[in-house]
Amino acid sequence: MRVLITGSGGQVGLDLIPFLQGRGAEVVASDIVPRPEACAPDVPWEHFDVTNVTEVRGVLERVKPDVVYHLAAILSARGEEIPHVAYAVNQTGTYNMLEACRLLGVPKFIYTSTIAAFGPGLPDPVPNEVSMRPTTMYGITKVAGELLGEYYRAKWGLDFRGVRFPGLINAGVPGGGTSDYALHMYTTGMKRGAYESFCHDDTRIPLMYMPDAVRALVDLADAPRERLRRSVYNIAAMSPTAGEIAESVRGAIPGVQLTFESDPLRQAILDSWPKALDDSAAREEWDWRHEYDLTAMTADMIPKVRAMLDRGLL
Ligand code: AKB
């Protein structure tokens, strides 16, 4: 199976590439940025811009993938600094990819949505199907991408599937998300011995360790179509407060100074998101199960952060 990943240089892509290879896929990576050092040199790397229709079609014609994993996106915090670019990349870029897949007969499209697709005032935990009224450009474009993909599925039979990711944590470089405070407690905490989170210590959002996230994406892609009764699924693992994450990190990195100074803009985004997701549909329809809670994540992640720091990659 030949797979094209867009946005491969981002936080998810760099972990998704080896995971898919481990499952036997022939992976072609792609991004608007050059291949990062963390990506193995033998992975083919296509350089293109998802907002450019000609480049999008050219890549799909060359690669001829069986599946596209569409990760290219501007995340929530960065998206509020440059909303017009976020619209172009997330909205137009997703449309360009879907349309090129239709025209060139790519059969399957895997989409990454997010907790940011939800807005304030929803039940806790948030059900899979609910009114979606996000407050950020990132969230708005992600809801639109979900709907567009469902349209392509209904009208043209494109096998469109997606997950709504919680904030993701790994031993990597975050990419402009509002959930990045959680990751920085580990990475910046270890690198500098201190990190000040830009939120209150009682801030609680759904979070997930990256190995669970990439497995979820690939398990959904591989699930038998006849079992799936919808296109896009909530997935959940844990919802610790920022203070609880700090406690876990303090237990693993002795002496680390973790403090909290809320930034009003990013705090408002975090407060507009769900505190927890109901992922029962994913559990029933394609057997989704998370593996890592906060304790297991911290134990697994600390040596990986150390190894990345030793290699100069963080
Ligand atoms: C962000 O913070 O924007 C992302 C997300 C929750 O989708 N990590």
Residues whose N, C-alpha, C, O or C-beta is under 5 A from the ligand:
A	BS01	AKB	L75 S76 A77 T114 A116 F165 P166 G167 L168 G176 G177 T178 S179 D180
